Amino acid sequence: MTDARPTPLPVNPLPLLVSFVIGVAAALAGSAATLVRVSLVRPIEVLRESAVERRGMTPVRWLLGTGMLIGAVVAGTVIGRTEPHLAASARKYEAVPVLYVGAVALLAPILLRPVVRLLVGPLRGSAKAGPLLVRENVLTSRRRTAAIVAPIVVAVGLVATLLTVQKSGDAVVLARQRQEIHAANVVVPGGPGVDSGTLARLAAVPGVRITPVTSMNIRIGTAEGEQIDSLSTNAVPAAALGATVTPPVLSGSLTSPPEDFLVIDEHAAESDGLSVGDRVVTLLPTGARVPTVIAAVVARGLSGDDTYLSASLTGAMAPSRVYLDSSAGTGLPLDERQTAVVERALAGSGARLMTYDAYLEAQRAHAAEQTDNAAVVVLGIALAYALIAVANTLIMAMAGRRREFALLGLAGAVRGQIVGVAVAESAVAVAVAAVLAAVATGLTAVTQHASLSRLVTGAPTVIPWTPTVATVALCALVTVVTASRAARRATRRRAVEAAGVRE
């Protein structure tokens, strides 16, 4: 009889406590900074009123902005020179894009003027008052505009930079596979592996060379039974090394390896203190212990361990995939007759034949799906908070401009024109934020490319245009709708009454 009692959910109060403490500390720090700034203002200056902000940047903002920018450049440079493989993983490289986005968001007030002048330059020749008001309000109210721009830069910048890092990393991993594996076609099993009968029929096809590959996890240790490391590896025939499988060799050789060979990457060699010629005992998933010798050390893998084991040691384990090419030359495609014979050999086995490019494209699509799912969870939260910040800033800013709107009304502007100016200013802020986010994305892409180019020749850079444009559109929609509603609310009173109100 089974126990039907519900399993209790574990509750850890520590994250909640840490979040509470950080939130309170951030609020107190912000209040203290504001009070310090106010206390430094001389009484005579308070009596003066200025419609134009004299300073858009504070010393703290200068310090944090330049510090994050320098940090991003230094981090990217150090990674590129010492551990460039980290640039292929968004999780391990995320500090660089986050620092770039934070730096651009903090330095937004000093970047506003040139960007705004570039975007609204065509409005200078307009004879209408509306475009002139939009341009001058954005230029003279840099802090207010920066308060709207900063969260949009964070939202768009994080989506664009992190997805650029992830998708470019995935593309580089596939490019590395394309450079290391020289196969024309791949047989992918329909179940856990390619059965021995199917493998025998493939081997009997004339003019076709097969390379069975078995992916597995192994453990290596000493002859005395001491475990050294756990590795993910691919078991391949000895004849495939240096021909079909050609990872970059750092030491040793892939030519004519012994039948008990084990090829490890530089990460395993460095962390485990192994070198070419060392003998280790390998524990297979079947439980068998086989002696192996380190035949070569290759470049570090980009998506995990890049190690290879002799297929002669794995016994009857079913291959995970089979590479095919013409026996006339490595990587040469099969002709129509050979392809037809291979298809007949696979009939009824559940396995299917596909080109190696199609196989890599399927892997890329799977990686992209995982990336998009993670982005919805992680970046969606950041986007939601950014949109809340934008809406809150706009509502407070419009409420503080009631007297300004009233004076425009007394000057002859109707309510619709005033709302239109406010909405246009918000739209310009979104455009400025998009440009600044593009700057952060460009800096991230260049920095990452410099690192990845040390690993793969012609390392590709992939910009996620669709999610980036969608994020900009969502920010624009929220900003424009909020600005319109807040401006209408701020202009409900009669202009004569609102003009006498001191904000």
C-alpha positions in Angstrom: 0.0 0.0 0.0 1.5 3.3 -1.1 1.7 6.4 1.2 -0.7 9.0 -0.2 0.5 11.8 2.0 1.6 14.9 0.1 5.3 15.6 0.0 6.1 18.8 1.9 7.7 21.6 -0.1 11.1 22.8 1.2 11.0 26.4 2.3 14.3 28.3 2.7 13.8 31.8 4.3 17.4 32.8 3.6 16.8 34.2 0.1 13.8 36.1 1.3 15.8 37.6 4.1 18.7 38.5 1.8 16.3 40.1 -0.7 14.6 42.1 2.1 17.9 43.4 3.5 19.2 44.3 0.1 16.0 46.2 -0.8 16.0 48.1 2.5 19.7 48.9 2.1 19.2 50.1 -1.4 16.3 52.4 -0.4 18.2 53.8 2.5 21.3 54.4 0.3 19.2 56.2 -2.3 17.5 58.4 0.3 20.9 59.2 2.0 22.4 60.2 -1.4 19.5 62.5 -2.1 19.7 64.1 1.4 23.4 64.7 1.0 22.9 66.3 -2.3 20.2 68.5 -1.0 22.2 69.5 2.0 25.0 70.8 -0.2 22.8 73.3 -2.0 23.2 76.8 -0.6 20.0 78.6 0.6 20.3 81.4 -2.0 20.4 78.8 -4.8 17.1 77.4 -3.7 15.4 80.7 -4.3 16.4 80.7 -7.9 14.3 78.8 -10.4 15.6 77.4 -13.6 13.8 75.6 -16.3 17.0 74.2 -17.7 19.0 71.6 -15.9 22.6 72.8 -15.4 24.1 69.4 -14.8 23.0 66.0 -16.1 25.6 63.9 -14.4 26.5 63.5 -10.7 29.9 62.5 -9.4 28.5 59.1 -8.2 27.0 58.5 -11.6 30.3 59.4 -13.3 32.2 57.0 -11.0 29.9 54.1 -11.4 29.4 54.6 -15.2 33.1 54.9 -16.0 33.9 52.1 -13.5 31.5 49.7 -15.2 32.8 50.6 -18.6 36.4 50.0 -17.6 35.4 46.8 -15.9 33.7 45.5 -19.0 36.8 46.3 -21.2 39.2 44.8 -18.7 37.1 41.7 -18.1 36.7 41.1 -21.9 40.4 41.6 -22.5 41.5 39.3 -19.7 39.1 36.6 -20.8 40.2 36.9 -24.4 43.9 36.5 -23.5 43.6 33.9 -20.8 40.4 31.9 -21.1 38.7 32.7 -24.4 36.5 29.6 -24.2 34.4 31.4 -21.5 33.1 33.7 -24.3 31.2 30.7 -25.8 28.9 30.5 -22.8 26.5 33.2 -21.8 26.4 31.9 -18.2 30.2 32.3 -17.8 30.5 35.4 -19.9 27.5 37.3 -18.7 29.4 39.8 -16.6 30.8 41.5 -19.7 27.4 42.4 -21.4 25.9 43.3 -18.0 28.7 45.7 -17.3 28.4 47.3 -20.8 24.7 47.7 -20.4 25.0 49.2 -17.0 27.8 51.6 -18.1 25.7 52.9 -21.1 22.6 53.3 -18.9 24.5 55.3 -16.2 26.3 57.4 -18.8 23.0 58.1 -20.7 22.8 61.8 -19.7 26.1 62.7 -21.4 25.2 60.5 -24.4 21.8 62.0 -24.8 22.8 65.3 -26.4 24.7 63.9 -29.5 22.2 61.1 -30.0 19.1 63.4 -29.7 20.7 65.9 -32.0 21.2 63.1 -34.5 17.7 61.7 -34.2 15.8 65.0 -34.2 18.1 66.9 -36.5 15.5 66.9 -39.3 13.1 68.8 -37.0 15.3 71.9 -36.9 14.0 73.1 -40.2 10.4 72.6 -39.2 8.3 75.8 -39.0 5.9 74.3 -36.5 6.2 74.9 -32.8 5.5 71.2 -31.8 8.8 69.7 -33.2 10.7 72.6 -31.7 9.2 72.0 -28.3 9.9 68.3 -28.5 13.6 68.8 -29.4 14.3 71.5 -26.8 12.4 69.7 -24.0 14.4 66.6 -24.6 17.7 68.4 -24.8 17.2 70.7 -21.8 15.6 68.1 -19.5 18.4 65.6 -19.6 17.8 64.1 -16.2 14.1 63.6 -16.9 14.8 62.1 -20.2 17.6 59.9 -18.8 15.2 58.6 -16.2 13.0 57.3 -19.0 15.9 56.1 -21.2 17.8 54.2 -18.5 15.3 51.4 -17.8 14.6 51.0 -21.5 18.4 50.7 -22.2 18.6 48.0 -19.5 15.6 46.1 -20.9 16.6 46.2 -24.6 20.3 46.0 -23.8 20.0 42.9 -21.6 17.9 41.1 -24.2 20.1 42.1 -27.1 23.5 41.6 -25.5 22.8 38.3 -23.6 21.1 36.7 -26.5 23.9 37.9 -28.8 26.5 36.3 -26.5 24.5 33.0 -26.3 23.6 32.7 -30.0 27.1 33.7 -31.1 28.5 31.1 -28.6 26.2 28.4 -30.0 27.2 29.3 -33.5 30.9 29.1 -32.7 30.5 25.7 -31.1 28.9 24.5 -34.3 31.6 26.1 -36.4 34.2 24.3 -34.3 32.4 21.0 -34.9 32.3 21.7 -38.6 36.0 22.3 -38.6 36.9 19.2 -36.4 34.5 16.7 -38.0 34.9 15.9 -41.7 31.9 13.9 -42.6 29.4 14.2 -45.5 26.4 12.4 -43.8 25.3 11.2 -40.4 23.1 8.3 -39.4 21.0 9.2 -36.4 19.4 6.3 -34.5 15.7 6.2 -33.8 16.3 4.8 -30.3 19.2 4.7 -27.8 21.7 3.7 -30.5 22.5 2.1 -33.8 22.1 -1.6 -33.5 24.8 -4.1 -34.5 22.8 -5.4 -37.5 22.3 -1.9 -39.0 26.0 -1.1 -38.4 27.0 -4.3 -40.2 24.8 -3.5 -43.2 26.3 0.1 -43.4 29.8 -1.3 -43.3 29.0 -3.6 -46.2 27.9 -0.7 -48.5 30.6 -0.5 -51.2 32.5 2.8 -51.5 31.3 4.1 -48.2 33.5 4.7 -45.1 31.7 4.6 -41.7 32.8 6.1 -38.5 30.7 5.0 -35.5 30.7 7.4 -32.6 29.6 6.4 -29.1 29.0 9.2 -26.6 29.4 8.2 -23.0 30.5 9.4 -19.5 33.7 7.7 -18.2 35.8 7.9 -15.0 39.6 7.7 -15.1 41.8 6.7 -12.2 45.1 5.2 -11.2 46.0 1.5 -11.2 45.7 1.6 -7.5 42.0 2.5 -7.7 42.2 6.2 -7.0 39.8 8.3 -9.0 41.2 11.2 -11.0 38.3 12.7 -12.9 34.9 12.1 -14.6 34.8 13.0 -18.3 32.3 13.0 -21.1 33.9 11.3 -24.2 33.3 10.0 -27.7 34.5 6.5 -28.5 35.8 6.4 -32.1 37.9 4.0 -34.2 41.6 4.6 -34.2 41.6 5.1 -37.9 39.2 8.0 -37.6 41.6 10.2 -35.6 43.4 12.6 -37.8 41.1 11.8 -40.7 37.4 12.1 -39.9 38.0 13.5 -36.4 40.6 16.3 -36.3 40.6 18.3 -33.1 43.4 20.9 -32.8 46.4 19.0 -31.3 48.5 20.7 -28.6 50.8 17.8 -27.8 51.2 14.2 -28.9 49.8 13.0 -32.2 46.6 11.6 -33.7 48.5 9.6 -36.4 48.5 5.9 -35.8 47.4 6.0 -32.1 47.6 2.7 -30.1 44.5 0.6 -29.8 44.1 1.6 -26.1 44.3 5.3 -26.7 42.6 8.1 -24.7 42.7 11.7 -26.1 42.0 14.4 -23.5 41.6 18.2 -23.8 43.9 20.8 -22.2 41.5 21.4 -19.4 41.5 17.8 -18.2 45.3 17.7 -18.7 45.9 20.8 -16.6 43.4 20.1 -13.8 44.4 16.4 -13.5 48.1 16.8 -14.0 48.1 14.4 -17.0 50.3 14.5 -20.1 51.0 12.4 -23.2 52.2 9.0 -22.4 50.6 8.7 -19.0 48.6 5.6 -18.3 45.3 5.6 -16.5 42.5 3.1 -15.9 39.2 4.0 -17.5 35.9 2.9 -16.0 33.2 2.5 -18.7 29.5 2.8 -18.2 29.2 -1.0 -18.5 31.4 -1.3 -15.3 34.4 -2.6 -17.2 37.8 -1.3 -16.2 40.2 -0.9 -19.2 43.8 0.4 -19.2 44.4 3.4 -21.5 47.3 5.6 -22.5 47.1 9.3 -23.1 47.9 9.6 -26.9 47.4 13.3 -27.3 46.2 16.5 -25.7 43.9 18.6 -27.8 42.4 22.1 -27.5 39.8 22.7 -24.8 36.2 22.0 -25.8 33.7 24.8 -26.1 30.6 22.9 -24.9 32.2 20.5 -22.4 34.9 17.9 -22.4 36.5 17.3 -25.8 37.9 13.8 -25.3 38.1 10.7 -27.4 38.4 7.0 -26.4 39.3 4.0 -28.6 36.1 2.3 -29.8 37.9 -1.1 -29.5 37.6 -0.8 -25.7 33.8 -0.3 -25.5 32.7 -3.8 -26.5 29.2 -4.1 -27.7 27.9 -0.6 -26.8 25.6 0.8 -29.5 27.0 3.9 -31.3 25.2 7.1 -30.7 25.6 8.2 -34.4 27.6 7.1 -37.4 29.5 9.4 -39.7 29.5 8.5 -43.4 31.7 9.7 -46.3 32.9 8.4 -49.5 35.9 6.1 -49.4 37.3 8.2 -52.3 38.2 10.9 -49.8 37.5 12.2 -46.4 34.4 14.4 -46.2 33.4 13.7 -49.8 29.6 13.3 -50.2 28.0 10.0 -51.2 26.7 9.7 -54.7 23.1 8.8 -55.6 23.7 5.1 -55.8 25.5 5.0 -52.5 22.8 7.0 -50.8 20.1 4.7 -52.1 22.0 1.6 -50.8 22.5 3.3 -47.4 18.7 4.1 -47.3 17.9 0.4 -47.9 20.4 -0.6 -45.2 18.5 1.6 -42.7 15.1 0.3 -43.7 13.2 -0.9 -40.7 15.8 0.1 -38.1 14.3 3.5 -37.2 17.6 5.2 -38.0 17.6 8.0 -40.6 20.2 9.4 -42.9 20.9 13.2 -43.0 23.6 15.5 -44.2 26.2 16.6 -41.7 25.1 20.3 -42.3 21.5 19.3 -41.6 22.6 17.5 -38.4 24.4 20.6 -37.2 21.4 22.8 -38.1 19.2 20.5 -35.9 21.6 20.9 -33.1 21.6 24.7 -33.5 17.8 24.7 -33.5 17.7 22.7 -30.3 20.2 25.0 -28.7 18.2 28.0 -29.9 15.0 26.6 -28.4 16.8 26.1 -25.0 18.2 29.6 -25.2 14.8 31.1 -26.0 13.1 29.3 -23.1 15.7 30.5 -20.7 15.4 34.0 -22.1 11.6 34.1 -21.5 12.2 33.2 -17.8 15.3 35.3 -17.0 15.0 38.3 -19.3 11.2 38.4 -19.0 11.6 39.3 -15.4 14.1 42.0 -16.1 11.9 43.4 -18.9 8.8 43.5 -16.6 10.7 45.4 -13.9 12.1 47.8 -16.6 8.6 48.5 -18.0 7.3 49.2 -14.5 10.1 51.7 -13.9 9.4 53.4 -17.2 5.7 53.7 -16.5 6.3 54.9 -12.9 8.8 57.5 -14.1 6.5 58.8 -16.8 3.5 59.1 -14.4 5.6 61.1 -11.9 7.2 63.3 -14.6 3.9 64.2 -16.2 2.3 65.0 -12.8 5.2 67.4 -12.2 4.6 69.2 -15.5 1.1 70.4 -14.9 2.1 74.1 -14.7 4.3 73.7 -17.8 1.4 72.2 -19.7 -0.9 75.0 -18.4 1.4 77.7 -19.7 1.4 76.0 -23.1 -2.4 76.1 -23.0 -2.4 79.8 -22.2 0.0 80.3 -25.1 -2.7 78.9 -27.4 -2.0 75.1 -27.5 -5.0 72.9 -27.3 -5.1 69.8 -25.1 -4.5 67.4 -28.0 -1.4 69.3 -29.1 0.1 69.3 -25.5 -0.5 65.5 -25.2 1.0 65.0 -28.6 4.2 66.9 -27.6 4.5 64.7 -24.4 4.0 61.5 -26.4 6.5 62.6 -29.0 9.1 63.3 -26.3 8.5 59.8 -24.9 8.9 58.3 -28.4 12.2 60.2 -28.9 13.3 58.8 -25.5 12.6 55.2 -26.7 14.5 55.8 -29.9 17.4 57.2 -28.0 17.3 54.2 -25.6 17.3 51.8 -28.6 20.4 53.6 -30.1 22.2 53.4 -26.7 21.3 49.7 -26.3 22.7 49.1 -29.8 25.9 50.7 -28.7 26.1 48.3 -25.7 25.3 45.4 -28.0 28.0 46.4 -30.5 30.6 46.7 -27.8 29.6 43.3 -26.4 29.7 41.7 -29.8 33.1 43.1 -30.7 34.6 42.1 -27.3 33.2 38.6 -27.6 34.3 38.2 -31.2 37.9 39.1 -30.3 37.8 36.2 -27.8 36.1 33.7 -30.0 38.4 34.4 -32.9 41.2 32.9 -30.9 39.3 29.6 -30.9 37.7 29.4 -34.3 38.8 30.9 -37.6 36.1 33.3 -38.8 34.1 33.1 -35.6 30.5 34.1 -36.5 28.6 36.8 -34.6 24.8 36.4 -34.4 22.6 39.4 -33.6 19.1 38.4 -32.3 17.1 40.9 -34.4 13.6 39.5 -33.8 13.6 39.5 -30.0 15.5 42.8 -29.9 13.0 44.5 -32.2 10.1 43.0 -30.3 11.5 44.3 -27.0 11.9 47.8 -28.5 8.3 47.7 -29.8 7.0 46.6 -26.4 8.9 49.3 -24.6 7.6 51.9 -27.2 4.0 50.7 -26.7 4.2 50.9 -22.9 6.0 54.3 -23.0 3.6 55.9 -25.5 0.4 54.6 -23.9 1.6 55.6 -20.4 2.8 59.1 -21.6 -0.5 59.7 -23.3 -2.7 58.7 -20.4 -0.5 60.6 -17.9 -0.4 63.7 -20.0 -4.2 63.7 -20.4 -4.5 63.3 -16.7 -2.1 66.2 -16.1 -4.1 68.5 -18.4 -7.6 67.9 -17.0 -7.7 71.2 -15.1 -8.3 74.5 -16.8 -5.1 76.2 -17.9 -5.7 79.4 -15.9 -6.2 77.4 -12.7 -3.2 75.1 -13.3 -0.9 77.9 -14.2 -1.0 79.4 -10.7 -0.1 76.1 -9.1 3.5 75.9 -7.8 4.9 72.4 -8.4 
